[in-house]
Amino acid sequence: GVRWRHCDAKPQLMDDGSTLWHGIIIDITDKKKAEEKIKEQQLLFETMFQTISDAIVITDKHRRIILANQGITSTFGYLPDEVVGQSSEILYASVENFRQAGVEVFNEPALSSDKLYLLAYRNKFNVVFPGETFGAK
């Protein structure tokens, strides 16, 4: 099969006009295979993430939105770029709902649970609706 090699060499000109090479050749086939597998998994994740019709929002530990899929448009009326960098509070029906989610959904025991929580959300057009959420590490 195909093998990948990484070569690093330095030439040295000899008195007779020939060239002597000093270097090393390393087999990096396993590294290349691992990189390809990661690329395939990333493509699979991105495809699934963008084709799921439900809104998927990923936040940092401060609950700021770092990633949102296209489903956020049909569910909340926002384009993904509109919410990235914002506090996820903009998606909740009220500050109290946002706080409640912080207590119920994003506490340490809940993060290791697969329990869904029913909360009230508000879309871009101020329509309040129920929705399920869960937290995960």
GILINVEN-V121564 format. One record per helix or strand of 2 or more residues. SS is the DSSP state (h for helix, s for strand). FROM is the first residue (numbers start at 1). LEN is the number of residues. If there is no record, write none. Layout:
SS_FROM_LEN + SS_FROM_LEN
This chain:
s_5_9 + s_19_9 + h_29_23 + s_57_3 + s_64_5 + h_71_6 + h_80_4 + h_88_4 + h_95_10 + h_108_4 + s_117_6 + s_128_6
